[in-house]
Amino acid sequence: MLYFWLLMAAFLFIVVTYMAITEGFRKWAFYYVFAGIALLMFIVRRWMIKRMNKHLKHLEDEKQKEQ
């Protein structure tokens, strides 16, 4: 699911750019927001995965210290 958002951001960027070139940027410029949101979802999701892994490692270290 992580790379789904990255692929969606790239796909949306390419499609919106193509449509903007063929039909005009004034009409399609707003749709870059959706590509930006998909990229933001990728970044946030990756950050949360790294954060969760660090937390799990911390819990494992705490558990080993108790033993």
Rosetta constraint file for C-alpha pairs under 8 A:
AtomPair CA 1 CA 5 HARMONIC 6.97 0.50
AtomPair CA 2 CA 6 HARMONIC 7.18 0.50
AtomPair CA 2 CA 42 HARMONIC 6.04 0.50
AtomPair CA 2 CA 45 HARMONIC 6.60 0.50
AtomPair CA 2 CA 46 HARMONIC 6.89 0.50
AtomPair CA 3 CA 7 HARMONIC 6.08 0.50
AtomPair CA 3 CA 42 HARMONIC 7.10 0.50
AtomPair CA 4 CA 8 HARMONIC 5.97 0.50
AtomPair CA 5 CA 9 HARMONIC 6.05 0.50
AtomPair CA 5 CA 38 HARMONIC 5.34 0.50
AtomPair CA 5 CA 39 HARMONIC 6.38 0.50
AtomPair CA 5 CA 41 HARMONIC 6.38 0.50
AtomPair CA 5 CA 42 HARMONIC 5.14 0.50
AtomPair CA 6 CA 10 HARMONIC 6.32 0.50
AtomPair CA 6 CA 38 HARMONIC 6.87 0.50
AtomPair CA 6 CA 39 HARMONIC 5.92 0.50
AtomPair CA 6 CA 42 HARMONIC 5.72 0.50
AtomPair CA 7 CA 11 HARMONIC 5.99 0.50
AtomPair CA 8 CA 12 HARMONIC 5.94 0.50
AtomPair CA 8 CA 35 HARMONIC 7.33 0.50
AtomPair CA 8 CA 38 HARMONIC 6.39 0.50
AtomPair CA 8 CA 39 HARMONIC 7.99 0.50
AtomPair CA 9 CA 13 HARMONIC 6.04 0.50
AtomPair CA 9 CA 34 HARMONIC 7.71 0.50
AtomPair CA 9 CA 35 HARMONIC 4.54 0.50
AtomPair CA 9 CA 36 HARMONIC 6.81 0.50
AtomPair CA 9 CA 37 HARMONIC 7.77 0.50
AtomPair CA 9 CA 38 HARMONIC 4.98 0.50
AtomPair CA 9 CA 39 HARMONIC 5.30 0.50
AtomPair CA 10 CA 14 HARMONIC 6.19 0.50
AtomPair CA 10 CA 35 HARMONIC 7.19 0.50
AtomPair CA 11 CA 15 HARMONIC 6.13 0.50
AtomPair CA 12 CA 16 HARMONIC 5.88 0.50
AtomPair CA 12 CA 32 HARMONIC 7.64 0.50
AtomPair CA 12 CA 34 HARMONIC 7.30 0.50
AtomPair CA 12 CA 35 HARMONIC 5.30 0.50
AtomPair CA 13 CA 17 HARMONIC 5.97 0.50
AtomPair CA 13 CA 32 HARMONIC 6.56 0.50
AtomPair CA 13 CA 35 HARMONIC 5.59 0.50
AtomPair CA 14 CA 18 HARMONIC 6.12 0.50
AtomPair CA 15 CA 19 HARMONIC 6.12 0.50
AtomPair CA 16 CA 20 HARMONIC 5.88 0.50
AtomPair CA 16 CA 28 HARMONIC 6.51 0.50
AtomPair CA 16 CA 29 HARMONIC 7.79 0.50
AtomPair CA 16 CA 31 HARMONIC 6.55 0.50
AtomPair CA 16 CA 32 HARMONIC 6.70 0.50
AtomPair CA 17 CA 21 HARMONIC 6.14 0.50
AtomPair CA 18 CA 22 HARMONIC 6.24 0.50
AtomPair CA 19 CA 23 HARMONIC 5.71 0.50
AtomPair CA 19 CA 24 HARMONIC 7.32 0.50
AtomPair CA 19 CA 28 HARMONIC 6.87 0.50
AtomPair CA 20 CA 24 HARMONIC 4.66 0.50
AtomPair CA 20 CA 25 HARMONIC 4.45 0.50
AtomPair CA 20 CA 26 HARMONIC 7.64 0.50
AtomPair CA 20 CA 27 HARMONIC 7.10 0.50
AtomPair CA 20 CA 28 HARMONIC 5.22 0.50
AtomPair CA 20 CA 29 HARMONIC 7.02 0.50
AtomPair CA 21 CA 25 HARMONIC 6.53 0.50
AtomPair CA 23 CA 27 HARMONIC 7.25 0.50
AtomPair CA 23 CA 28 HARMONIC 7.84 0.50
AtomPair CA 24 CA 28 HARMONIC 6.75 0.50
AtomPair CA 25 CA 29 HARMONIC 5.28 0.50
AtomPair CA 28 CA 32 HARMONIC 7.62 0.50
AtomPair CA 31 CA 35 HARMONIC 7.23 0.50
AtomPair CA 32 CA 36 HARMONIC 6.24 0.50
AtomPair CA 33 CA 37 HARMONIC 6.14 0.50
AtomPair CA 34 CA 38 HARMONIC 6.23 0.50
AtomPair CA 35 CA 39 HARMONIC 6.23 0.50
AtomPair CA 36 CA 40 HARMONIC 6.06 0.50
AtomPair CA 37 CA 41 HARMONIC 6.13 0.50
AtomPair CA 38 CA 42 HARMONIC 6.40 0.50
AtomPair CA 39 CA 43 HARMONIC 6.35 0.50
AtomPair CA 40 CA 44 HARMONIC 6.07 0.50
AtomPair CA 41 CA 45 HARMONIC 5.90 0.50
AtomPair CA 42 CA 46 HARMONIC 6.09 0.50
AtomPair CA 43 CA 47 HARMONIC 6.13 0.50
AtomPair CA 44 CA 48 HARMONIC 6.12 0.50
AtomPair CA 45 CA 49 HARMONIC 6.21 0.50
AtomPair CA 46 CA 50 HARMONIC 6.33 0.50
AtomPair CA 47 CA 51 HARMONIC 6.12 0.50
AtomPair CA 48 CA 52 HARMONIC 6.02 0.50
AtomPair CA 49 CA 53 HARMONIC 6.20 0.50
AtomPair CA 50 CA 54 HARMONIC 6.29 0.50
AtomPair CA 51 CA 55 HARMONIC 6.25 0.50
AtomPair CA 52 CA 56 HARMONIC 6.12 0.50
AtomPair CA 53 CA 57 HARMONIC 6.18 0.50
AtomPair CA 54 CA 58 HARMONIC 6.15 0.50
AtomPair CA 55 CA 59 HARMONIC 6.22 0.50
AtomPair CA 56 CA 60 HARMONIC 6.17 0.50
AtomPair CA 57 CA 61 HARMONIC 6.15 0.50
AtomPair CA 58 CA 62 HARMONIC 6.18 0.50
AtomPair CA 59 CA 63 HARMONIC 6.15 0.50
AtomPair CA 60 CA 64 HARMONIC 6.27 0.50
AtomPair CA 61 CA 65 HARMONIC 6.21 0.50
AtomPair CA 62 CA 66 HARMONIC 6.47 0.50
AtomPair CA 63 CA 67 HARMONIC 6.78 0.50
